Amino acid sequence: MSLELTGKIIEKHETQVINDTYNKRTFVIQPDGERDKPVQFEIFGKIDNGDKPQKVLMLDRFQIGEDVKVMFSISSNFWEQGQKWFTKADAFGVFPLNQPQMGGPAPLPYQQPAAPTPYIPNPSAPAPDLQAGLDDPCPF
Protein backbone atom coordinates (compact mmCIF):
# COMPACT_ATOMS: atom_id res chain seq x y z
CA MET A 1 0.00 0.00 0.00
CA SER A 2 1.37 3.36 -1.03
CA LEU A 3 0.44 6.61 0.73
CA GLU A 4 1.37 10.22 0.13
CA LEU A 5 1.52 13.34 2.27
CA THR A 6 2.24 16.94 1.36
CA GLY A 7 3.76 19.45 3.71
CA LYS A 8 6.78 21.49 4.70
CA ILE A 9 10.15 20.00 5.74
CA ILE A 10 10.80 21.15 9.31
CA GLU A 11 13.75 18.86 10.18
CA LYS A 12 16.41 16.91 8.29
CA HIS A 13 18.73 14.63 10.22
CA GLU A 14 22.16 13.33 9.29
CA THR A 15 22.60 9.93 7.66
CA GLN A 16 23.16 7.10 10.12
CA VAL A 17 25.22 4.10 9.04
CA ILE A 18 23.51 0.90 10.20
CA ASN A 19 26.26 -1.51 9.07
CA ASP A 20 28.60 -2.02 6.09
CA THR A 21 25.63 -2.47 3.75
CA TYR A 22 22.78 -0.21 4.94
CA ASN A 23 22.18 3.33 6.15
CA LYS A 24 19.15 5.44 7.05
CA ARG A 25 18.09 9.04 7.32
CA THR A 26 15.11 10.63 9.06
CA PHE A 27 13.25 13.85 8.37
CA VAL A 28 10.09 15.52 9.65
CA ILE A 29 7.22 17.01 7.65
CA GLN A 30 4.60 19.45 8.92
CA PRO A 31 1.48 18.53 6.92
CA ASP A 32 -0.63 21.20 5.22
CA GLY A 33 -3.66 20.81 7.51
CA GLU A 34 -4.10 23.26 10.36
CA ARG A 35 -4.57 20.56 13.00
CA ASP A 36 -2.24 17.95 11.54
CA LYS A 37 0.73 17.00 13.67
CA PRO A 38 4.29 16.62 12.31
CA VAL A 39 5.25 13.21 10.93
CA GLN A 40 8.75 11.70 11.04
CA PHE A 41 9.78 9.65 8.00
CA GLU A 42 12.67 7.27 7.55
CA ILE A 43 14.60 6.58 4.35
CA PHE A 44 16.33 3.21 4.58
CA GLY A 45 18.79 2.41 1.83
CA LYS A 46 21.63 0.26 0.65
CA ILE A 47 25.11 1.76 0.53
CA ASP A 48 26.28 1.45 -3.08
CA ASN A 49 29.93 1.76 -3.91
CA GLY A 50 29.26 1.91 -7.66
CA ASP A 51 27.78 4.64 -9.79
CA LYS A 52 24.22 4.21 -8.44
CA PRO A 53 23.31 7.03 -6.01
CA GLN A 54 22.37 6.16 -2.46
CA LYS A 55 18.68 6.33 -1.66
CA VAL A 56 19.25 8.53 1.40
CA LEU A 57 20.80 11.26 -0.78
CA MET A 58 17.41 12.13 -2.33
CA LEU A 59 16.79 14.40 0.65
CA ASP A 60 19.88 16.56 -0.05
CA ARG A 61 18.17 18.54 -2.82
CA PHE A 62 15.56 19.95 -0.41
CA GLN A 63 15.89 22.73 2.16
CA ILE A 64 14.19 23.19 5.52
CA GLY A 65 10.92 25.04 4.89
CA GLU A 66 10.45 23.66 1.37
CA ASP A 67 7.07 22.19 0.39
CA VAL A 68 7.29 18.54 -0.71
CA LYS A 69 5.20 15.49 -1.47
CA VAL A 70 6.34 12.30 0.30
CA MET A 71 5.43 8.84 -1.00
CA PHE A 72 5.59 6.34 1.85
CA SER A 73 4.40 3.10 3.38
CA ILE A 74 3.60 2.31 7.00
CA SER A 75 4.79 -0.76 8.88
CA SER A 76 4.44 -1.92 12.47
CA ASN A 77 6.59 -4.23 14.58
CA PHE A 78 5.93 -5.78 17.97
CA TRP A 79 8.64 -5.53 20.64
CA GLU A 80 8.10 -8.52 22.89
CA GLN A 81 10.30 -7.40 25.80
CA GLY A 82 8.43 -4.12 26.18
CA GLN A 83 5.09 -5.56 25.03
CA LYS A 84 4.62 -2.62 22.64
CA TRP A 85 3.90 -1.99 19.00
CA PHE A 86 6.08 0.46 17.06
CA THR A 87 4.92 2.02 13.81
CA LYS A 88 7.18 3.74 11.31
CA ALA A 89 6.64 5.64 8.07
CA ASP A 90 9.13 4.51 5.40
CA ALA A 91 9.61 7.13 2.67
CA PHE A 92 10.52 5.83 -0.78
CA GLY A 93 10.05 9.07 -2.72
CA VAL A 94 10.36 12.79 -1.96
CA PHE A 95 9.29 15.24 -4.67
CA PRO A 96 9.09 19.04 -4.93
CA LEU A 97 5.48 20.13 -4.53
CA ASN A 98 5.73 23.15 -6.85
CA GLN A 99 7.50 21.49 -9.76
CA PRO A 100 7.74 23.72 -12.84
CA GLN A 101 5.67 22.60 -15.81
CA MET A 102 7.52 21.21 -18.81
CA GLY A 103 7.36 23.29 -21.99
CA GLY A 104 5.58 22.23 -25.13
CA PRO A 105 2.05 22.14 -26.40
CA ALA A 106 -0.82 21.06 -24.20
CA PRO A 107 -1.96 17.48 -24.77
CA LEU A 108 -4.94 17.01 -27.04
CA PRO A 109 -8.19 15.95 -25.38
CA TYR A 110 -9.15 12.30 -25.72
CA GLN A 111 -11.59 11.54 -28.52
CA GLN A 112 -13.58 8.34 -28.72
CA PRO A 113 -12.58 6.39 -31.86
CA ALA A 114 -15.27 5.87 -34.49
CA ALA A 115 -17.24 2.65 -34.17
CA PRO A 116 -16.06 -0.06 -36.58
CA THR A 117 -18.25 -0.84 -39.58
CA PRO A 118 -20.06 -4.13 -38.93
CA TYR A 119 -19.55 -7.02 -41.38
CA ILE A 120 -22.69 -7.82 -43.29
CA PRO A 121 -22.37 -10.93 -45.51
CA ASN A 122 -23.67 -10.76 -49.07
CA PRO A 123 -26.37 -13.46 -49.40
CA SER A 124 -26.09 -13.51 -53.22
CA ALA A 125 -22.33 -14.26 -53.16
CA PRO A 126 -21.33 -17.88 -53.87
CA ALA A 127 -20.38 -19.94 -50.84
CA PRO A 128 -16.64 -20.70 -50.53
CA ASP A 129 -15.46 -24.19 -51.47
CA LEU A 130 -14.25 -25.60 -48.14
CA GLN A 131 -12.97 -28.82 -49.75
CA ALA A 132 -10.59 -27.05 -52.13
CA GLY A 133 -6.95 -27.55 -51.31
CA LEU A 134 -7.36 -30.62 -49.05
CA ASP A 135 -5.16 -32.67 -51.43
CA ASP A 136 -2.29 -30.20 -50.93
CA PRO A 137 0.45 -31.62 -48.62
CA CYS A 138 1.45 -28.14 -47.48
CA PRO A 139 -0.39 -27.34 -44.21
CA PHE A 140 -0.56 -23.59 -44.85
PyRosetta script that sets phi, psi and omega in degrees:
from pyrosetta import init, pose_from_sequence

init()
pose = pose_from_sequence("MSLELTGKIIEKHETQVINDTYNKRTFVIQPDGERDKPVQFEIFGKIDNGDKPQKVLMLDRFQIGEDVKVMFSISSNFWEQGQKWFTKADAFGVFPLNQPQMGGPAPLPYQQPAAPTPYIPNPSAPAPDLQAGLDDPCPF")
pose.set_psi(1, 130.8)
pose.set_omega(1, -179.0)
pose.set_phi(2, -111.6)
pose.set_psi(2, 133.9)
pose.set_omega(2, 179.6)
pose.set_phi(3, -122.4)
pose.set_psi(3, 163.2)
pose.set_omega(3, 174.1)
pose.set_phi(4, -142.1)
pose.set_psi(4, 151.6)
pose.set_omega(4, -179.3)
pose.set_phi(5, -143.1)
pose.set_psi(5, 137.8)
pose.set_omega(5, 175.5)
pose.set_phi(6, -111.3)
pose.set_psi(6, 146.3)
pose.set_omega(6, 179.9)
pose.set_phi(7, 174.5)
pose.set_psi(7, -168.7)
pose.set_omega(7, -176.2)
pose.set_phi(8, -106.3)
pose.set_psi(8, 135.8)
pose.set_omega(8, 176.0)
pose.set_phi(9, -71.3)
pose.set_psi(9, 122.8)
pose.set_omega(9, 178.5)
pose.set_phi(10, -112.4)
pose.set_psi(10, -16.2)
pose.set_omega(10, 175.6)
pose.set_phi(11, -149.4)
pose.set_psi(11, 142.4)
pose.set_omega(11, 170.8)
pose.set_phi(12, -132.1)
pose.set_psi(12, 126.7)
pose.set_omega(12, -179.0)
pose.set_phi(13, -103.8)
pose.set_psi(13, 160.9)
pose.set_omega(13, 179.9)
pose.set_phi(14, -69.4)
pose.set_psi(14, 156.6)
pose.set_omega(14, 177.3)
pose.set_phi(15, -69.5)
pose.set_psi(15, 134.5)
pose.set_omega(15, 177.0)
pose.set_phi(16, -109.0)
pose.set_psi(16, 129.0)
pose.set_omega(16, 177.8)
pose.set_phi(17, -85.6)
pose.set_psi(17, 122.1)
pose.set_omega(17, -179.7)
pose.set_phi(18, -81.5)
pose.set_psi(18, -49.0)
pose.set_omega(18, 176.8)
pose.set_phi(19, -158.3)
pose.set_psi(19, -164.1)
pose.set_omega(19, -177.9)
pose.set_phi(20, -66.8)
pose.set_psi(20, -16.4)
pose.set_omega(20, -174.3)
pose.set_phi(21, -108.9)
pose.set_psi(21, -33.7)
pose.set_omega(21, -171.6)
pose.set_phi(22, -124.2)
pose.set_psi(22, 152.4)
pose.set_omega(22, 173.2)
pose.set_phi(23, -142.1)
pose.set_psi(23, 168.7)
pose.set_omega(23, 178.9)
pose.set_phi(24, -146.7)
pose.set_psi(24, 160.5)
pose.set_omega(24, 178.5)
pose.set_phi(25, -145.6)
pose.set_psi(25, 140.6)
pose.set_omega(25, 179.4)
pose.set_phi(26, -115.7)
pose.set_psi(26, 153.6)
pose.set_omega(26, 175.5)
pose.set_phi(27, -152.8)
pose.set_psi(27, 161.3)
pose.set_omega(27, -175.1)
pose.set_phi(28, -123.9)
pose.set_psi(28, 136.1)
pose.set_omega(28, 178.6)
pose.set_phi(29, -115.9)
pose.set_psi(29, 135.7)
pose.set_omega(29, 169.9)
pose.set_phi(30, -96.8)
pose.set_psi(30, 109.1)
pose.set_omega(30, -178.1)
pose.set_phi(31, -61.3)
pose.set_psi(31, 164.1)
pose.set_omega(31, -176.3)
pose.set_phi(32, -67.2)
pose.set_psi(32, -31.0)
pose.set_omega(32, -176.3)
pose.set_phi(33, -64.6)
pose.set_psi(33, 147.4)
pose.set_omega(33, -177.4)
pose.set_phi(34, -62.8)
pose.set_psi(34, -39.5)
pose.set_omega(34, -175.5)
pose.set_phi(35, -99.8)
pose.set_psi(35, 1.0)
pose.set_omega(35, -179.3)
pose.set_phi(36, -72.6)
pose.set_psi(36, 139.6)
pose.set_omega(36, 179.6)
pose.set_phi(37, -91.8)
pose.set_psi(37, 155.8)
pose.set_omega(37, 178.7)
pose.set_phi(38, -60.4)
pose.set_psi(38, 150.4)
pose.set_omega(38, -179.9)
pose.set_phi(39, -125.4)
pose.set_psi(39, 130.6)
pose.set_omega(39, 175.6)
pose.set_phi(40, -93.5)
pose.set_psi(40, 131.9)
pose.set_omega(40, 177.6)
pose.set_phi(41, -113.3)
pose.set_psi(41, 156.6)
pose.set_omega(41, 177.9)
pose.set_phi(42, -126.3)
pose.set_psi(42, 133.4)
pose.set_omega(42, 172.1)
pose.set_phi(43, -108.2)
pose.set_psi(43, 118.6)
pose.set_omega(43, -178.5)
pose.set_phi(44, -112.3)
pose.set_psi(44, 124.4)
pose.set_omega(44, -175.6)
pose.set_phi(45, -143.8)
pose.set_psi(45, 165.0)
pose.set_omega(45, 178.4)
pose.set_phi(46, -89.0)
pose.set_psi(46, 139.1)
pose.set_omega(46, 176.6)
pose.set_phi(47, -81.4)
pose.set_psi(47, 116.6)
pose.set_omega(47, 180.0)
pose.set_phi(48, -105.3)
pose.set_psi(48, 131.7)
pose.set_omega(48, 178.6)
pose.set_phi(49, -94.8)
pose.set_psi(49, -3.2)
pose.set_omega(49, -179.5)
pose.set_phi(50, -89.8)
pose.set_psi(50, -148.7)
pose.set_omega(50, -177.8)
pose.set_phi(51, -91.8)
pose.set_psi(51, 0.2)
pose.set_omega(51, 178.5)
pose.set_phi(52, -81.4)
pose.set_psi(52, 128.3)
pose.set_omega(52, -178.2)
pose.set_phi(53, -69.9)
pose.set_psi(53, 149.6)
pose.set_omega(53, 178.0)
pose.set_phi(54, -71.1)
pose.set_psi(54, 143.7)
pose.set_omega(54, -178.2)
pose.set_phi(55, -62.2)
pose.set_psi(55, -35.5)
pose.set_omega(55, -176.9)
pose.set_phi(56, -69.1)
pose.set_psi(56, -15.8)
pose.set_omega(56, -178.6)
pose.set_phi(57, -76.7)
pose.set_psi(57, -11.5)
pose.set_omega(57, -179.4)
pose.set_phi(58, -61.3)
pose.set_psi(58, -22.0)
pose.set_omega(58, -178.3)
pose.set_phi(59, -79.6)
pose.set_psi(59, -18.3)
pose.set_omega(59, -176.8)
pose.set_phi(60, -63.4)
pose.set_psi(60, -26.1)
pose.set_omega(60, -176.7)
pose.set_phi(61, -80.5)
pose.set_psi(61, -1.5)
pose.set_omega(61, -178.6)
pose.set_phi(62, -112.3)
pose.set_psi(62, 148.1)
pose.set_omega(62, 179.1)
pose.set_phi(63, -107.5)
pose.set_psi(63, 157.8)
pose.set_omega(63, 173.1)
pose.set_phi(64, -60.2)
pose.set_psi(64, 134.8)
pose.set_omega(64, -179.4)
pose.set_phi(65, 94.2)
pose.set_psi(65, -8.1)
pose.set_omega(65, -179.2)
pose.set_phi(66, -81.3)
pose.set_psi(66, 141.2)
pose.set_omega(66, 177.7)
pose.set_phi(67, -82.0)
pose.set_psi(67, 130.6)
pose.set_omega(67, -177.5)
pose.set_phi(68, -138.2)
pose.set_psi(68, 164.3)
pose.set_omega(68, 170.0)
pose.set_phi(69, -114.3)
pose.set_psi(69, 128.8)
pose.set_omega(69, -178.8)
pose.set_phi(70, -111.8)
pose.set_psi(70, 126.0)
pose.set_omega(70, 172.4)
pose.set_phi(71, -95.9)
pose.set_psi(71, 130.8)
pose.set_omega(71, -174.1)
pose.set_phi(72, -153.1)
pose.set_psi(72, 169.4)
pose.set_omega(72, 172.2)
pose.set_phi(73, -130.6)
pose.set_psi(73, 157.9)
pose.set_omega(73, -179.3)
pose.set_phi(74, -114.4)
pose.set_psi(74, 137.5)
pose.set_omega(74, 175.4)
pose.set_phi(75, -138.3)
pose.set_psi(75, 151.0)
pose.set_omega(75, 179.9)
pose.set_phi(76, -125.8)
pose.set_psi(76, 145.4)
pose.set_omega(76, 176.7)
pose.set_phi(77, -132.5)
pose.set_psi(77, 146.5)
pose.set_omega(77, 179.3)
pose.set_phi(78, -100.5)
pose.set_psi(78, 129.0)
pose.set_omega(78, 176.9)
pose.set_phi(79, -100.3)
pose.set_psi(79, 109.0)
pose.set_omega(79, -173.0)
pose.set_phi(80, -68.7)
pose.set_psi(80, -37.2)
pose.set_omega(80, -178.4)
pose.set_phi(81, -64.4)
pose.set_psi(81, -38.7)
pose.set_omega(81, -179.0)
pose.set_phi(82, -95.4)
pose.set_psi(82, -3.8)
pose.set_omega(82, -178.5)
pose.set_phi(83, 51.6)
pose.set_psi(83, 50.2)
pose.set_omega(83, -178.6)
pose.set_phi(84, -136.2)
pose.set_psi(84, 154.4)
pose.set_omega(84, 171.4)
pose.set_phi(85, -100.6)
pose.set_psi(85, 139.8)
pose.set_omega(85, 175.5)
pose.set_phi(86, -121.3)
pose.set_psi(86, 132.1)
pose.set_omega(86, -179.1)
pose.set_phi(87, -117.3)
pose.set_psi(87, 137.0)
pose.set_omega(87, 178.5)
pose.set_phi(88, -133.0)
pose.set_psi(88, 152.1)
pose.set_omega(88, 177.8)
pose.set_phi(89, -105.8)
pose.set_psi(89, 112.1)
pose.set_omega(89, -178.2)
pose.set_phi(90, -95.7)
pose.set_psi(90, 111.8)
pose.set_omega(90, 179.3)
pose.set_phi(91, -81.6)
pose.set_psi(91, 135.2)
pose.set_omega(91, 174.2)
pose.set_phi(92, -122.6)
pose.set_psi(92, -0.2)
pose.set_omega(92, 175.7)
pose.set_phi(93, -159.8)
pose.set_psi(93, 134.2)
pose.set_omega(93, 176.3)
pose.set_phi(94, -129.1)
pose.set_psi(94, 124.1)
pose.set_omega(94, -173.9)
pose.set_phi(95, -129.9)
pose.set_psi(95, 146.6)
pose.set_omega(95, 176.1)
pose.set_phi(96, -65.4)
pose.set_psi(96, 136.3)
pose.set_omega(96, -177.7)
pose.set_phi(97, -74.5)
pose.set_psi(97, -38.9)
pose.set_omega(97, -178.3)
pose.set_phi(98, -103.4)
pose.set_psi(98, 64.9)
pose.set_omega(98, -178.9)
pose.set_phi(99, -75.2)
pose.set_psi(99, 133.5)
pose.set_omega(99, 179.4)
pose.set_phi(100, -65.0)
pose.set_psi(100, 146.0)
pose.set_omega(100, 179.1)
pose.set_phi(101, -74.7)
pose.set_psi(101, 144.1)
pose.set_omega(101, 177.7)
pose.set_phi(102, -74.1)
pose.set_psi(102, 147.3)
pose.set_omega(102, 178.9)
pose.set_phi(103, -72.8)
pose.set_psi(103, 172.8)
pose.set_omega(103, 178.3)
pose.set_phi(104, 114.4)
pose.set_psi(104, 169.5)
pose.set_omega(104, -177.8)
pose.set_phi(105, -70.2)
pose.set_psi(105, 154.5)
pose.set_omega(105, 177.6)
pose.set_phi(106, -69.5)
pose.set_psi(106, 146.8)
pose.set_omega(106, 179.6)
pose.set_phi(107, -66.3)
pose.set_psi(107, 147.5)
pose.set_omega(107, 178.8)
pose.set_phi(108, -73.1)
pose.set_psi(108, 147.0)
pose.set_omega(108, 178.1)
pose.set_phi(109, -68.1)
pose.set_psi(109, 152.8)
pose.set_omega(109, -179.5)
pose.set_phi(110, -71.3)
pose.set_psi(110, 135.1)
pose.set_omega(110, 176.1)
pose.set_phi(111, -121.6)
pose.set_psi(111, 133.8)
pose.set_omega(111, 178.9)
pose.set_phi(112, -65.3)
pose.set_psi(112, 129.0)
pose.set_omega(112, 178.5)
pose.set_phi(113, -65.7)
pose.set_psi(113, 154.1)
pose.set_omega(113, 179.3)
pose.set_phi(114, -65.0)
pose.set_psi(114, 146.2)
pose.set_omega(114, 179.0)
pose.set_phi(115, -66.9)
pose.set_psi(115, 140.4)
pose.set_omega(115, 179.8)
pose.set_phi(116, -67.8)
pose.set_psi(116, 150.4)
pose.set_omega(116, 177.9)
pose.set_phi(117, -74.2)
pose.set_psi(117, 126.2)
pose.set_omega(117, -178.3)
pose.set_phi(118, -70.7)
pose.set_psi(118, 150.0)
pose.set_omega(118, 178.2)
pose.set_phi(119, -82.9)
pose.set_psi(119, 124.3)
pose.set_omega(119, 176.6)
pose.set_phi(120, -120.3)
pose.set_psi(120, 113.8)
pose.set_omega(120, -177.8)
pose.set_phi(121, -69.2)
pose.set_psi(121, 148.9)
pose.set_omega(121, 178.5)
pose.set_phi(122, -88.4)
pose.set_psi(122, 111.4)
pose.set_omega(122, -177.1)
pose.set_phi(123, -68.1)
pose.set_psi(123, -19.4)
pose.set_omega(123, -179.8)
pose.set_phi(124, -88.2)
pose.set_psi(124, -6.7)
pose.set_omega(124, 178.9)
pose.set_phi(125, -74.4)
pose.set_psi(125, 146.0)
pose.set_omega(125, 179.4)
pose.set_phi(126, -68.2)
pose.set_psi(126, 146.5)
pose.set_omega(126, 178.8)
pose.set_phi(127, -70.7)
pose.set_psi(127, 143.7)
pose.set_omega(127, 179.7)
pose.set_phi(128, -69.1)
pose.set_psi(128, 149.8)
pose.set_omega(128, 178.3)
pose.set_phi(129, -84.7)
pose.set_psi(129, 103.9)
pose.set_omega(129, -177.3)
pose.set_phi(130, -76.2)
pose.set_psi(130, -15.6)
pose.set_omega(130, -179.6)
pose.set_phi(131, -88.4)
pose.set_psi(131, -13.7)
pose.set_omega(131, -177.9)
pose.set_phi(132, -66.1)
pose.set_psi(132, 135.2)
pose.set_omega(132, 176.2)
pose.set_phi(133, 87.0)
pose.set_psi(133, 3.3)
pose.set_omega(133, 179.5)
pose.set_phi(134, -73.1)
pose.set_psi(134, -19.1)
pose.set_omega(134, 178.4)
pose.set_phi(135, -78.9)
pose.set_psi(135, -16.6)
pose.set_omega(135, -175.4)
pose.set_phi(136, -71.1)
pose.set_psi(136, 126.1)
pose.set_omega(136, 179.4)
pose.set_phi(137, -71.9)
pose.set_psi(137, -16.7)
pose.set_omega(137, -179.4)
pose.set_phi(138, -77.5)
pose.set_psi(138, 124.9)
pose.set_omega(138, -174.6)
pose.set_phi(139, -75.2)
pose.set_psi(139, -6.7)
pose.set_omega(139, -179.4)
pose.set_phi(140, -137.2)
pose.dump_pdb("model.pdb")
